Amino acid sequence: MAKNESARARQERLAAELRANLQKRKAQARARRAGDADCRDEGIAAAKDTKPGAEGGEGG
C-alpha cells in the first residue's frame, strides 16, 4: 500500500527532524552553561553589517 508507506516515511522524516532539533537545543544549552558564545552561522545576514548608513541610498 502506497499510502501506508507514505505515512511511515513521513513519520520517520518527522522523527529525524525532531531528533536534530533536540540535539541542537542541547548544544545551545551546553554552550550557555559553559559561557561560550553561540557560534551558529544562522541568523539574519543584515544584522552582521552594523556600519552607519548601511541602509543604502544616496542621502539627502
PyMOL Python script that loads the backbone (N, CA, C, O; Angstrom):
from pymol import cmd

cmd.read_pdbstr("""\
ATOM      1  N   MET A   1       0.828  -1.186   0.000  1.00  0.00           N
ATOM      2  CA  MET A   1       0.000   0.000   0.000  1.00  0.00           C
ATOM      3  C   MET A   1       0.873   1.250   0.000  1.00  0.00           C
ATOM      4  O   MET A   1       1.700   1.436   0.892  1.00  0.00           O
ATOM      5  N   ALA A   2       0.690   2.085  -0.979  1.00  0.00           N
ATOM      6  CA  ALA A   2       1.492   3.296  -1.110  1.00  0.00           C
ATOM      7  C   ALA A   2       1.163   4.295  -0.010  1.00  0.00           C
ATOM      8  O   ALA A   2       2.048   5.001   0.473  1.00  0.00           O
ATOM      9  N   LYS A   3      -0.095   4.360   0.386  1.00  0.00           N
ATOM     10  CA  LYS A   3      -0.493   5.313   1.413  1.00  0.00           C
ATOM     11  C   LYS A   3       0.166   4.980   2.748  1.00  0.00           C
ATOM     12  O   LYS A   3       0.607   5.878   3.465  1.00  0.00           O
ATOM     13  N   ASN A   4       0.233   3.706   3.080  1.00  0.00           N
ATOM     14  CA  ASN A   4       0.852   3.268   4.319  1.00  0.00           C
ATOM     15  C   ASN A   4       2.354   3.561   4.298  1.00  0.00           C
ATOM     16  O   ASN A   4       2.915   4.004   5.300  1.00  0.00           O
ATOM     17  N   GLU A   5       2.998   3.315   3.169  1.00  0.00           N
ATOM     18  CA  GLU A   5       4.433   3.589   3.043  1.00  0.00           C
ATOM     19  C   GLU A   5       4.708   5.084   3.134  1.00  0.00           C
ATOM     20  O   GLU A   5       5.693   5.508   3.739  1.00  0.00           O
ATOM     21  N   SER A   6       3.832   5.875   2.530  1.00  0.00           N
ATOM     22  CA  SER A   6       3.977   7.329   2.564  1.00  0.00           C
ATOM     23  C   SER A   6       3.849   7.849   3.994  1.00  0.00           C
ATOM     24  O   SER A   6       4.620   8.712   4.414  1.00  0.00           O
ATOM     25  N   ALA A   7       2.889   7.332   4.731  1.00  0.00           N
ATOM     26  CA  ALA A   7       2.686   7.750   6.114  1.00  0.00           C
ATOM     27  C   ALA A   7       3.882   7.353   6.972  1.00  0.00           C
ATOM     28  O   ALA A   7       4.319   8.115   7.834  1.00  0.00           O
ATOM     29  N   ARG A   8       4.400   6.165   6.730  1.00  0.00           N
ATOM     30  CA  ARG A   8       5.562   5.705   7.500  1.00  0.00           C
ATOM     31  C   ARG A   8       6.791   6.545   7.195  1.00  0.00           C
ATOM     32  O   ARG A   8       7.544   6.900   8.102  1.00  0.00           O
ATOM     33  N   ALA A   9       6.997   6.864   5.926  1.00  0.00           N
ATOM     34  CA  ALA A   9       8.132   7.698   5.534  1.00  0.00           C
ATOM     35  C   ALA A   9       8.017   9.079   6.176  1.00  0.00           C
ATOM     36  O   ALA A   9       9.011   9.648   6.627  1.00  0.00           O
ATOM     37  N   ARG A  10       6.802   9.611   6.213  1.00  0.00           N
ATOM     38  CA  ARG A  10       6.587  10.923   6.834  1.00  0.00           C
ATOM     39  C   ARG A  10       6.914  10.872   8.323  1.00  0.00           C
ATOM     40  O   ARG A  10       7.562  11.775   8.852  1.00  0.00           O
ATOM     41  N   GLN A  11       6.463   9.813   8.998  1.00  0.00           N
ATOM     42  CA  GLN A  11       6.741   9.665  10.421  1.00  0.00           C
ATOM     43  C   GLN A  11       8.243   9.566  10.682  1.00  0.00           C
ATOM     44  O   GLN A  11       8.751  10.163  11.632  1.00  0.00           O
ATOM     45  N   GLU A  12       8.948   8.818   9.845  1.00  0.00           N
ATOM     46  CA  GLU A  12      10.399   8.682  10.005  1.00  0.00           C
ATOM     47  C   GLU A  12      11.103  10.020   9.783  1.00  0.00           C
ATOM     48  O   GLU A  12      12.043  10.361  10.501  1.00  0.00           O
ATOM     49  N   ARG A  13      10.639  10.778   8.776  1.00  0.00           N
ATOM     50  CA  ARG A  13      11.234  12.086   8.493  1.00  0.00           C
ATOM     51  C   ARG A  13      10.998  13.049   9.653  1.00  0.00           C
ATOM     52  O   ARG A  13      11.908  13.771  10.061  1.00  0.00           O
ATOM     53  N   LEU A  14       9.771  13.058  10.186  1.00  0.00           N
ATOM     54  CA  LEU A  14       9.465  13.931  11.308  1.00  0.00           C
ATOM     55  C   LEU A  14      10.263  13.545  12.549  1.00  0.00           C
ATOM     56  O   LEU A  14      10.715  14.415  13.293  1.00  0.00           O
ATOM     57  N   ALA A  15      10.436  12.257  12.772  1.00  0.00           N
ATOM     58  CA  ALA A  15      11.216  11.799  13.917  1.00  0.00           C
ATOM     59  C   ALA A  15      12.672  12.231  13.786  1.00  0.00           C
ATOM     60  O   ALA A  15      13.288  12.630  14.775  1.00  0.00           O
ATOM     61  N   ALA A  16      13.228  12.158  12.586  1.00  0.00           N
ATOM     62  CA  ALA A  16      14.617  12.580  12.362  1.00  0.00           C
ATOM     63  C   ALA A  16      14.766  14.083  12.593  1.00  0.00           C
ATOM     64  O   ALA A  16      15.747  14.527  13.189  1.00  0.00           O
ATOM     65  N   GLU A  17      13.791  14.866  12.119  1.00  0.00           N
ATOM     66  CA  GLU A  17      13.836  16.315  12.330  1.00  0.00           C
ATOM     67  C   GLU A  17      13.736  16.654  13.813  1.00  0.00           C
ATOM     68  O   GLU A  17      14.408  17.566  14.295  1.00  0.00           O
ATOM     69  N   LEU A  18      12.903  15.923  14.525  1.00  0.00           N
ATOM     70  CA  LEU A  18      12.751  16.144  15.958  1.00  0.00           C
ATOM     71  C   LEU A  18      14.048  15.838  16.700  1.00  0.00           C
ATOM     72  O   LEU A  18      14.449  16.585  17.592  1.00  0.00           O
ATOM     73  N   ARG A  19      14.704  14.736  16.331  1.00  0.00           N
ATOM     74  CA  ARG A  19      15.991  14.401  16.958  1.00  0.00           C
ATOM     75  C   ARG A  19      17.033  15.475  16.683  1.00  0.00           C
ATOM     76  O   ARG A  19      17.775  15.859  17.587  1.00  0.00           O
ATOM     77  N   ALA A  20      17.101  15.965  15.447  1.00  0.00           N
ATOM     78  CA  ALA A  20      18.068  17.000  15.090  1.00  0.00           C
ATOM     79  C   ALA A  20      17.801  18.276  15.881  1.00  0.00           C
ATOM     80  O   ALA A  20      18.735  18.925  16.351  1.00  0.00           O
ATOM     81  N   ASN A  21      16.531  18.636  16.030  1.00  0.00           N
ATOM     82  CA  ASN A  21      16.176  19.823  16.791  1.00  0.00           C
ATOM     83  C   ASN A  21      16.572  19.669  18.255  1.00  0.00           C
ATOM     84  O   ASN A  21      17.085  20.609  18.863  1.00  0.00           O
ATOM     85  N   LEU A  22      16.339  18.505  18.814  1.00  0.00           N
ATOM     86  CA  LEU A  22      16.695  18.248  20.204  1.00  0.00           C
ATOM     87  C   LEU A  22      18.203  18.347  20.405  1.00  0.00           C
ATOM     88  O   LEU A  22      18.658  18.937  21.385  1.00  0.00           O
ATOM     89  N   GLN A  23      18.984  17.775  19.485  1.00  0.00           N
ATOM     90  CA  GLN A  23      20.433  17.855  19.588  1.00  0.00           C
ATOM     91  C   GLN A  23      20.908  19.302  19.523  1.00  0.00           C
ATOM     92  O   GLN A  23      21.816  19.692  20.257  1.00  0.00           O
ATOM     93  N   LYS A  24      20.302  20.092  18.652  1.00  0.00           N
ATOM     94  CA  LYS A  24      20.679  21.497  18.520  1.00  0.00           C
ATOM     95  C   LYS A  24      20.376  22.263  19.804  1.00  0.00           C
ATOM     96  O   LYS A  24      21.192  23.060  20.266  1.00  0.00           O
ATOM     97  N   ARG A  25      19.200  22.019  20.375  1.00  0.00           N
ATOM     98  CA  ARG A  25      18.836  22.715  21.616  1.00  0.00           C
ATOM     99  C   ARG A  25      19.727  22.297  22.772  1.00  0.00           C
ATOM    100  O   ARG A  25      20.069  23.127  23.615  1.00  0.00           O
ATOM    101  N   LYS A  26      20.111  21.022  22.830  1.00  0.00           N
ATOM    102  CA  LYS A  26      21.015  20.562  23.883  1.00  0.00           C
ATOM    103  C   LYS A  26      22.383  21.227  23.746  1.00  0.00           C
ATOM    104  O   LYS A  26      22.991  21.616  24.744  1.00  0.00           O
ATOM    105  N   ALA A  27      22.866  21.356  22.511  1.00  0.00           N
ATOM    106  CA  ALA A  27      24.154  22.010  22.283  1.00  0.00           C
ATOM    107  C   ALA A  27      24.090  23.472  22.704  1.00  0.00           C
ATOM    108  O   ALA A  27      25.046  23.992  23.279  1.00  0.00           O
ATOM    109  N   GLN A  28      22.967  24.143  22.424  1.00  0.00           N
ATOM    110  CA  GLN A  28      22.802  25.536  22.843  1.00  0.00           C
ATOM    111  C   GLN A  28      22.804  25.647  24.361  1.00  0.00           C
ATOM    112  O   GLN A  28      23.418  26.561  24.911  1.00  0.00           O
ATOM    113  N   ALA A  29      22.130  24.738  25.039  1.00  0.00           N
ATOM    114  CA  ALA A  29      22.080  24.764  26.499  1.00  0.00           C
ATOM    115  C   ALA A  29      23.463  24.521  27.089  1.00  0.00           C
ATOM    116  O   ALA A  29      23.847  25.171  28.061  1.00  0.00           O
ATOM    117  N   ARG A  30      24.212  23.588  26.507  1.00  0.00           N
ATOM    118  CA  ARG A  30      25.577  23.334  26.993  1.00  0.00           C
ATOM    119  C   ARG A  30      26.454  24.565  26.807  1.00  0.00           C
ATOM    120  O   ARG A  30      27.242  24.904  27.689  1.00  0.00           O
ATOM    121  N   ALA A  31      26.322  25.234  25.666  1.00  0.00           N
ATOM    122  CA  ALA A  31      27.122  26.426  25.398  1.00  0.00           C
ATOM    123  C   ALA A  31      26.786  27.533  26.392  1.00  0.00           C
ATOM    124  O   ALA A  31      27.675  28.250  26.850  1.00  0.00           O
ATOM    125  N   ARG A  32      25.514  27.670  26.721  1.00  0.00           N
ATOM    126  CA  ARG A  32      25.119  28.704  27.685  1.00  0.00           C
ATOM    127  C   ARG A  32      25.674  28.393  29.068  1.00  0.00           C
ATOM    128  O   ARG A  32      26.138  29.291  29.770  1.00  0.00           O
ATOM    129  N   ARG A  33      25.625  27.119  29.461  1.00  0.00           N
ATOM    130  CA  ARG A  33      26.160  26.733  30.770  1.00  0.00           C
ATOM    131  C   ARG A  33      27.654  26.975  30.835  1.00  0.00           C
ATOM    132  O   ARG A  33      28.169  27.415  31.863  1.00  0.00           O
ATOM    133  N   ALA A  34      28.360  26.689  29.738  1.00  0.00           N
ATOM    134  CA  ALA A  34      29.810  26.837  29.700  1.00  0.00           C
ATOM    135  C   ALA A  34      30.217  28.297  29.554  1.00  0.00           C
ATOM    136  O   ALA A  34      31.375  28.642  29.789  1.00  0.00           O
ATOM    137  N   GLY A  35      29.287  29.148  29.172  1.00  0.00           N
ATOM    138  CA  GLY A  35      29.595  30.554  28.998  1.00  0.00           C
ATOM    139  C   GLY A  35      30.218  30.856  27.647  1.00  0.00           C
ATOM    140  O   GLY A  35      30.682  31.974  27.421  1.00  0.00           O
ATOM    141  N   ASP A  36      30.238  29.886  26.748  1.00  0.00           N
ATOM    142  CA  ASP A  36      30.793  30.098  25.416  1.00  0.00           C
ATOM    143  C   ASP A  36      29.793  30.851  24.556  1.00  0.00           C
ATOM    144  O   ASP A  36      28.587  30.811  24.797  1.00  0.00           O
ATOM    145  N   ALA A  37      30.305  31.524  23.569  1.00  0.00           N
ATOM    146  CA  ALA A  37      29.442  32.223  22.629  1.00  0.00           C
ATOM    147  C   ALA A  37      28.708  31.209  21.766  1.00  0.00           C
ATOM    148  O   ALA A  37      29.214  30.119  21.500  1.00  0.00           O
ATOM    149  N   ASP A  38      27.538  31.573  21.342  1.00  0.00           N
ATOM    150  CA  ASP A  38      26.763  30.746  20.435  1.00  0.00           C
ATOM    151  C   ASP A  38      27.299  30.993  19.036  1.00  0.00           C
ATOM    152  O   ASP A  38      27.034  32.045  18.454  1.00  0.00           O
ATOM    153  N   CYS A  39      28.037  30.059  18.492  1.00  0.00           N
ATOM    154  CA  CYS A  39      28.748  30.286  17.233  1.00  0.00           C
ATOM    155  C   CYS A  39      28.039  29.618  16.059  1.00  0.00           C
ATOM    156  O   CYS A  39      28.682  29.031  15.189  1.00  0.00           O
ATOM    157  N   ARG A  40      26.708  29.711  16.039  1.00  0.00           N
ATOM    158  CA  ARG A  40      25.965  29.202  14.895  1.00  0.00           C
ATOM    159  C   ARG A  40      26.134  30.164  13.731  1.00  0.00           C
ATOM    160  O   ARG A  40      26.294  31.367  13.938  1.00  0.00           O
ATOM    161  N   ASP A  41      26.101  29.653  12.529  1.00  0.00           N
ATOM    162  CA  ASP A  41      26.195  30.515  11.359  1.00  0.00           C
ATOM    163  C   ASP A  41      24.811  30.769  10.778  1.00  0.00           C
ATOM    164  O   ASP A  41      24.662  30.977   9.574  1.00  0.00           O
ATOM    165  N   GLU A  42      23.804  30.751  11.640  1.00  0.00           N
ATOM    166  CA  GLU A  42      22.442  31.039  11.231  1.00  0.00           C
ATOM    167  C   GLU A  42      22.126  32.481  11.593  1.00  0.00           C
ATOM    168  O   GLU A  42      22.911  33.138  12.277  1.00  0.00           O
ATOM    169  N   GLY A  43      21.017  32.958  11.153  1.00  0.00           N
ATOM    170  CA  GLY A  43      20.584  34.281  11.560  1.00  0.00           C
ATOM    171  C   GLY A  43      20.422  35.206  10.383  1.00  0.00           C
ATOM    172  O   GLY A  43      20.540  34.803   9.226  1.00  0.00           O
ATOM    173  N   ILE A  44      20.154  36.434  10.694  1.00  0.00           N
ATOM    174  CA  ILE A  44      19.923  37.430   9.668  1.00  0.00           C
ATOM    175  C   ILE A  44      21.257  37.999   9.213  1.00  0.00           C
ATOM    176  O   ILE A  44      22.025  38.524  10.019  1.00  0.00           O
ATOM    177  N   ALA A  45      21.523  37.893   7.940  1.00  0.00           N
ATOM    178  CA  ALA A  45      22.796  38.381   7.409  1.00  0.00           C
ATOM    179  C   ALA A  45      22.909  39.886   7.572  1.00  0.00           C
ATOM    180  O   ALA A  45      24.010  40.393   7.786  1.00  0.00           O
ATOM    181  N   ALA A  46      21.817  40.606   7.479  1.00  0.00           N
ATOM    182  CA  ALA A  46      21.841  42.060   7.599  1.00  0.00           C
ATOM    183  C   ALA A  46      22.281  42.496   8.991  1.00  0.00           C
ATOM    184  O   ALA A  46      22.833  43.586   9.144  1.00  0.00           O
ATOM    185  N   ALA A  47      22.052  41.683   9.994  1.00  0.00           N
ATOM    186  CA  ALA A  47      22.426  42.049  11.348  1.00  0.00           C
ATOM    187  C   ALA A  47      23.944  42.104  11.515  1.00  0.00           C
ATOM    188  O   ALA A  47      24.439  42.764  12.428  1.00  0.00           O
ATOM    189  N   LYS A  48      24.667  41.436  10.665  1.00  0.00           N
ATOM    190  CA  LYS A  48      26.128  41.429  10.756  1.00  0.00           C
ATOM    191  C   LYS A  48      26.726  42.734  10.247  1.00  0.00           C
ATOM    192  O   LYS A  48      27.828  43.103  10.652  1.00  0.00           O
ATOM    193  N   ASP A  49      26.026  43.433   9.371  1.00  0.00           N
ATOM    194  CA  ASP A  49      26.513  44.686   8.817  1.00  0.00           C
ATOM    195  C   ASP A  49      25.985  45.821   9.686  1.00  0.00           C
ATOM    196  O   ASP A  49      24.847  46.258   9.516  1.00  0.00           O
ATOM    197  N   THR A  50      26.813  46.300  10.620  1.00  0.00           N
ATOM    198  CA  THR A  50      26.373  47.318  11.566  1.00  0.00           C
ATOM    199  C   THR A  50      26.994  48.673  11.282  1.00  0.00           C
ATOM    200  O   THR A  50      27.016  49.528  12.167  1.00  0.00           O
ATOM    201  N   LYS A  51      27.499  48.897  10.075  1.00  0.00           N
ATOM    202  CA  LYS A  51      28.073  50.190   9.717  1.00  0.00           C
ATOM    203  C   LYS A  51      26.975  51.239   9.636  1.00  0.00           C
ATOM    204  O   LYS A  51      25.879  50.955   9.152  1.00  0.00           O
ATOM    205  N   PRO A  52      27.261  52.454  10.108  1.00  0.00           N
ATOM    206  CA  PRO A  52      26.246  53.511   9.960  1.00  0.00           C
ATOM    207  C   PRO A  52      26.007  53.831   8.491  1.00  0.00           C
ATOM    208  O   PRO A  52      26.949  53.871   7.700  1.00  0.00           O
ATOM    209  N   GLY A  53      24.775  54.054   8.131  1.00  0.00           N
ATOM    210  CA  GLY A  53      24.458  54.377   6.751  1.00  0.00           C
ATOM    211  C   GLY A  53      24.474  53.185   5.820  1.00  0.00           C
ATOM    212  O   GLY A  53      24.564  53.350   4.603  1.00  0.00           O
ATOM    213  N   ALA A  54      24.388  51.982   6.377  1.00  0.00           N
ATOM    214  CA  ALA A  54      24.453  50.773   5.559  1.00  0.00           C
ATOM    215  C   ALA A  54      23.122  50.453   4.894  1.00  0.00           C
ATOM    216  O   ALA A  54      23.008  49.441   4.202  1.00  0.00           O
ATOM    217  N   GLU A  55      22.106  51.304   5.093  1.00  0.00           N
ATOM    218  CA  GLU A  55      20.794  51.034   4.509  1.00  0.00           C
ATOM    219  C   GLU A  55      20.808  51.204   2.994  1.00  0.00           C
ATOM    220  O   GLU A  55      19.934  50.672   2.308  1.00  0.00           O
ATOM    221  N   GLY A  56      21.755  51.914   2.478  1.00  0.00           N
ATOM    222  CA  GLY A  56      21.801  52.170   1.038  1.00  0.00           C
ATOM    223  C   GLY A  56      21.184  53.508   0.721  1.00  0.00           C
ATOM    224  O   GLY A  56      20.635  54.163   1.608  1.00  0.00           O
ATOM    225  N   GLY A  57      21.262  53.923  -0.506  1.00  0.00           N
ATOM    226  CA  GLY A  57      20.691  55.207  -0.884  1.00  0.00           C
ATOM    227  C   GLY A  57      21.773  56.271  -0.937  1.00  0.00           C
ATOM    228  O   GLY A  57      22.903  56.057  -0.496  1.00  0.00           O
ATOM    229  N   GLU A  58      21.409  57.403  -1.477  1.00  0.00           N
ATOM    230  CA  GLU A  58      22.375  58.482  -1.701  1.00  0.00           C
ATOM    231  C   GLU A  58      22.389  59.481  -0.556  1.00  0.00           C
ATOM    232  O   GLU A  58      23.362  60.219  -0.404  1.00  0.00           O
ATOM    233  N   GLY A  59      21.367  59.524   0.229  1.00  0.00           N
ATOM    234  CA  GLY A  59      21.323  60.506   1.320  1.00  0.00           C
ATOM    235  C   GLY A  59      20.839  61.847   0.829  1.00  0.00           C
ATOM    236  O   GLY A  59      21.093  62.227  -0.314  1.00  0.00           O
ATOM    237  N   GLY A  60      20.136  62.572   1.697  1.00  0.00           N
ATOM    238  CA  GLY A  60      19.719  63.918   1.403  1.00  0.00           C
ATOM    239  C   GLY A  60      18.548  64.055   0.622  1.00  0.00           C
ATOM    240  O   GLY A  60      18.129  65.175   0.328  1.00  0.00           O
TER     241      GLY A  60
END
""", "prot")
cmd.dss("prot")
cmd.show_as("cartoon", "prot")
cmd.util.cbc("prot")
cmd.orient("prot")
